[in-house]
C-alpha cells in the first residue's frame, strides 16, 4: 500500500513540475494546506478520491492516470477481464481494481473495492466527493456510514447515495468485503 501511495504522490509531483508550479502554488490551486499537499506528494498521507477528483477537474487529468499511471486509450468500448483490472491500494486496507481505466472521457469510474477487516476498528475513513455513488456487495458484509448513519450491507445488497455527504465503510465479521463501486460525476 505504501508503494502505491508513493507512486500516486510521484505522479502528482510530476504533474506539478510539468505545470511549472511550486508546491505552495499547487496547494493553493487545490485548496489544501501546503504541508498536507507535500505529504500527498511524498506518499506519506492517505489520498482520498475527492482530492484526486479535485486534481482531475482542476487540471483536466484523467483519474485513472493519477491512480494507476495508465493513459486511457479506448473511446468506443473497453473490456476488463476477470481479475485483470488495474489495481492500487490507495488507502490502508482498501484495494481498488479499476474496471474503466482504459476508457477515455468517462462519465463514471467503476471499481471493485476490497476492504480488509481491521481489528478493533472503530473509525471510518471518511470520503466526500461530488456526484453520486452506487455500491453493491459482491462478497462479505460491510458497515457503510453515510452522514453519520450506519447501514449494514450483506452480499447481494446495494445502495445508491449522494457522495457529497461524508461516507466511509468497513468490513464486518473479521472477513474482507468486496463490492462494486460506481462513482458518477455531476
C-alpha positions as a Markdown table, in Angstrom:
| # | Residue | x | y | z |
|---|---|---|---|---|
| 1 | Unk | 0.0 | 0.0 | 0.0 |
| 2 | Unk | 2.8 | 2.4 | 0.9 |
| 3 | Unk | 4.4 | 1.8 | -2.6 |
| 4 | Unk | 1.1 | 2.7 | -4.3 |
| 5 | Unk | 0.7 | 5.9 | -2.3 |
| 6 | Unk | 4.3 | 6.9 | -3.2 |
| 7 | Unk | 3.6 | 6.2 | -6.9 |
| 8 | Unk | 0.5 | 8.3 | -6.8 |
| 9 | Unk | 2.4 | 11.0 | -5.0 |
| 10 | Unk | 5.1 | 10.9 | -7.6 |
| 11 | Unk | 2.6 | 11.3 | -10.4 |
| 12 | Unk | 1.1 | 14.3 | -8.6 |
| 13 | Unk | 4.5 | 15.8 | -8.2 |
| 14 | Unk | 5.3 | 15.1 | -11.8 |
| 15 | Unk | 2.1 | 16.9 | -12.8 |
| 16 | Unk | 3.0 | 19.9 | -10.6 |
| 17 | Unk | 6.5 | 20.0 | -12.1 |
| 18 | Unk | 5.1 | 19.7 | -15.7 |
| 19 | Unk | 2.8 | 22.7 | -14.9 |
| 20 | Unk | 5.7 | 24.7 | -13.5 |
| 21 | Unk | 4.1 | 25.3 | -10.1 |
| 22 | Unk | 5.8 | 25.4 | -6.8 |
| 23 | Unk | 4.3 | 23.2 | -4.0 |
| 24 | Unk | 2.7 | 26.3 | -2.5 |
| 25 | Unk | 1.1 | 27.3 | -5.8 |
| 26 | Unk | -0.2 | 23.7 | -6.3 |
| 27 | Unk | -1.6 | 23.6 | -2.8 |
| 28 | Unk | -3.3 | 26.9 | -3.3 |
| 29 | Unk | -4.9 | 25.8 | -6.5 |
| 30 | Unk | -6.1 | 22.6 | -4.9 |
| 31 | Unk | -7.3 | 24.4 | -1.7 |
| 32 | Unk | -5.2 | 22.4 | 0.7 |
| 33 | Unk | -2.6 | 23.3 | 3.2 |
| 34 | Unk | 0.9 | 23.2 | 1.7 |
| 35 | Unk | 2.2 | 20.8 | 4.4 |
| 36 | Unk | -0.7 | 18.4 | 3.6 |
| 37 | Unk | 0.0 | 18.7 | -0.1 |
| 38 | Unk | 3.6 | 17.8 | 0.4 |
| 39 | Unk | 2.6 | 14.8 | 2.4 |
| 40 | Unk | 0.5 | 13.7 | -0.5 |
| 41 | Unk | 3.4 | 14.1 | -2.9 |
| 42 | Unk | 5.7 | 12.2 | -0.6 |
| 43 | Unk | 3.2 | 9.3 | -0.3 |
| 44 | Unk | 3.0 | 9.8 | 3.5 |
| 45 | Unk | -0.7 | 10.5 | 3.7 |
| 46 | Unk | -3.8 | 8.6 | 2.5 |
| 47 | Unk | -5.1 | 10.3 | -0.6 |
| 48 | Unk | -8.9 | 10.5 | -0.9 |
| 49 | Unk | -10.8 | 10.0 | -4.1 |
| 50 | Unk | -12.2 | 13.5 | -3.6 |
| 51 | Unk | -8.7 | 15.0 | -3.6 |
| 52 | Unk | -7.8 | 13.1 | -6.8 |
| 53 | Unk | -11.1 | 14.2 | -8.4 |
| 54 | Unk | -10.1 | 17.8 | -7.5 |
| 55 | Unk | -6.8 | 17.4 | -9.4 |
| 56 | Unk | -8.7 | 15.8 | -12.3 |
| 57 | Unk | -11.2 | 18.7 | -12.6 |
| 58 | Unk | -8.6 | 21.5 | -11.9 |
| 59 | Unk | -6.0 | 20.2 | -14.4 |
| 60 | Unk | -8.0 | 18.1 | -16.8 |
| 61 | Unk | -6.0 | 14.9 | -15.9 |
| 62 | Unk | -7.8 | 11.5 | -16.0 |
| 63 | Unk | -8.4 | 9.9 | -12.6 |
| 64 | Unk | -7.0 | 6.6 | -13.9 |
| 65 | Unk | -3.8 | 8.3 | -14.9 |
| 66 | Unk | -3.4 | 9.7 | -11.4 |
| 67 | Unk | -4.3 | 6.4 | -9.6 |
| 68 | Unk | -2.8 | 3.8 | -11.9 |
| 69 | Unk | -0.3 | 5.6 | -14.1 |
| 70 | Unk | -2.1 | 4.5 | -17.3 |
| 71 | Unk | -3.3 | 6.6 | -20.1 |
| 72 | Unk | -6.8 | 5.6 | -21.2 |
| 73 | Unk | -6.8 | 4.6 | -24.9 |
| 74 | Unk | -10.3 | 3.4 | -25.8 |
| 75 | Unk | -13.2 | 5.6 | -26.6 |
| 76 | Unk | -15.8 | 3.1 | -28.1 |
| 77 | Unk | -15.6 | 0.3 | -25.6 |
| 78 | Unk | -13.1 | -1.2 | -23.1 |
| 79 | Unk | -13.2 | -4.8 | -21.7 |
| 80 | Unk | -11.7 | -5.7 | -18.4 |
| 81 | Unk | -11.2 | -9.4 | -18.0 |
| 82 | Unk | -11.9 | -11.1 | -14.7 |
| 83 | Unk | -9.4 | -10.1 | -12.0 |
| 84 | Unk | -7.3 | -8.2 | -14.6 |
| 85 | Unk | -8.3 | -4.6 | -13.9 |
| 86 | Unk | -5.5 | -2.2 | -12.9 |
| 87 | Unk | -5.3 | -2.1 | -9.2 |
| 88 | Unk | -4.0 | 0.1 | -6.5 |
| 89 | Unk | -4.1 | 0.2 | -2.7 |
| 90 | Unk | -4.9 | 3.8 | -2.2 |
| 91 | Unk | -5.8 | 3.9 | 1.5 |
| 92 | Unk | -4.8 | 1.4 | 4.1 |
| 93 | Unk | -6.8 | -1.8 | 3.9 |
| 94 | Unk | -8.6 | -0.6 | 0.7 |
| 95 | Unk | -7.7 | -2.2 | -2.6 |
| 96 | Unk | -9.2 | -0.6 | -5.8 |
| 97 | Unk | -9.4 | -2.5 | -9.1 |
| 98 | Unk | -10.5 | -0.2 | -11.9 |
| 99 | Unk | -12.9 | -1.6 | -14.5 |
| 100 | Unk | -12.8 | 1.6 | -16.6 |
| 101 | Unk | -9.1 | 2.6 | -16.5 |
| 102 | Unk | -8.7 | 2.0 | -20.2 |
| 103 | Unk | -11.6 | 4.1 | -21.4 |
| 104 | Unk | -11.2 | 7.8 | -22.2 |
| 105 | Unk | -13.7 | 10.6 | -21.2 |
| 106 | Unk | -15.5 | 8.5 | -18.6 |
| 107 | Unk | -18.7 | 9.9 | -17.1 |
| 108 | Unk | -18.3 | 7.4 | -14.3 |
| 109 | Unk | -15.5 | 5.4 | -12.6 |
| 110 | Unk | -16.2 | 1.8 | -11.8 |
| 111 | Unk | -14.1 | -0.2 | -9.3 |
| 112 | Unk | -14.1 | -3.5 | -7.5 |
| 113 | Unk | -13.1 | -2.5 | -4.0 |
| 114 | Unk | -11.8 | -4.9 | -1.4 |
| 115 | Unk | -11.6 | -3.8 | 2.2 |
| 116 | Unk | -9.7 | -5.8 | 4.7 |
| 117 | Unk | -11.0 | -6.0 | 8.3 |
| 118 | Unk | -9.1 | -4.1 | 10.9 |
| 119 | Unk | -9.2 | -5.4 | 14.5 |
| 120 | Unk | -10.9 | -3.1 | 16.9 |
| 121 | Unk | -11.6 | -0.7 | 14.1 |
| 122 | Unk | -14.0 | 2.0 | 15.3 |
| 123 | Unk | -13.3 | 4.9 | 13.0 |
| 124 | Unk | -14.3 | 5.1 | 9.3 |
| 125 | Unk | -12.1 | 6.6 | 6.6 |
| 126 | Unk | -14.4 | 9.4 | 5.6 |
| 127 | Unk | -14.6 | 10.4 | 2.0 |
| 128 | Unk | -16.5 | 13.2 | 0.3 |
| 129 | Unk | -16.7 | 13.8 | -3.4 |
| 130 | Unk | -19.0 | 15.4 | -5.9 |
| 131 | Unk | -21.6 | 13.3 | -7.6 |
| 132 | Unk | -23.4 | 10.1 | -6.7 |
| 133 | Unk | -22.3 | 6.6 | -5.9 |
| 134 | Unk | -23.6 | 3.1 | -6.3 |
| 135 | Unk | -22.2 | 0.2 | -4.2 |
| 136 | Unk | -23.2 | -3.5 | -4.5 |
| 137 | Unk | -21.7 | -6.1 | -2.1 |
| 138 | Unk | -20.2 | -9.0 | -4.0 |
| 139 | Unk | -18.7 | -10.9 | -1.1 |
| 140 | Unk | -18.9 | -10.5 | 2.7 |
| 141 | Unk | -20.6 | -7.8 | 4.7 |
| 142 | Unk | -19.8 | -4.2 | 5.4 |
| 143 | Unk | -21.0 | -1.3 | 7.5 |
| 144 | Unk | -21.5 | 1.8 | 5.5 |
| 145 | Unk | -21.6 | 5.1 | 7.3 |
| 146 | Unk | -23.3 | 7.9 | 5.4 |
| 147 | Unk | -23.5 | 11.3 | 7.0 |
| 148 | Unk | -23.3 | 9.7 | 10.5 |
| 149 | Unk | -25.9 | 6.9 | 9.9 |
| 150 | Unk | -24.6 | 3.3 | 10.0 |
| 151 | Unk | -26.1 | 0.9 | 7.4 |
| 152 | Unk | -25.3 | -2.8 | 7.2 |
| 153 | Unk | -25.0 | -4.3 | 3.7 |
| 154 | Unk | -24.6 | -8.0 | 3.0 |
| 155 | Unk | -23.7 | -10.0 | -0.1 |
| 156 | Unk | -26.1 | -9.0 | -2.9 |
| 157 | Unk | -27.3 | -5.8 | -1.2 |
| 158 | Unk | -26.8 | -2.5 | -3.0 |
| 159 | Unk | -27.1 | 1.2 | -2.2 |
| 160 | Unk | -27.2 | 4.4 | -4.3 |
| 161 | Unk | -26.3 | 7.6 | -2.5 |
| 162 | Unk | -25.3 | 11.3 | -2.7 |
| 163 | Unk | -21.5 | 11.0 | -2.4 |
| 164 | Unk | -21.1 | 14.7 | -1.4 |
| 165 | Unk | -22.2 | 13.5 | 2.0 |
| 166 | Unk | -19.4 | 12.2 | 4.3 |
| 167 | Unk | -19.2 | 8.4 | 3.8 |
| 168 | Unk | -17.0 | 5.5 | 4.7 |
| 169 | Unk | -17.1 | 1.8 | 5.1 |
| 170 | Unk | -15.5 | -1.1 | 7.0 |
| 171 | Unk | -15.5 | -4.8 | 6.7 |
| 172 | Unk | -17.6 | -6.8 | 9.2 |
| 173 | Unk | -17.3 | -10.3 | 10.8 |
| 174 | Unk | -13.5 | -10.2 | 10.7 |
| 175 | Unk | -13.6 | -11.0 | 6.9 |
| 176 | Unk | -12.8 | -8.9 | 3.8 |
| 177 | Unk | -15.6 | -7.4 | 1.9 |
| 178 | Unk | -15.6 | -7.0 | -1.8 |
| 179 | Unk | -18.0 | -4.6 | -3.5 |
| 180 | Unk | -18.7 | -2.9 | -6.8 |
| 181 | Unk | -18.4 | 0.9 | -6.6 |
| 182 | Unk | -19.7 | 3.1 | -9.4 |
| 183 | Unk | -18.9 | 6.8 | -9.0 |
| 184 | Unk | -21.0 | 9.0 | -11.2 |
| 185 | Unk | -19.7 | 12.5 | -12.0 |
| 186 | Unk | -22.0 | 15.5 | -11.8 |
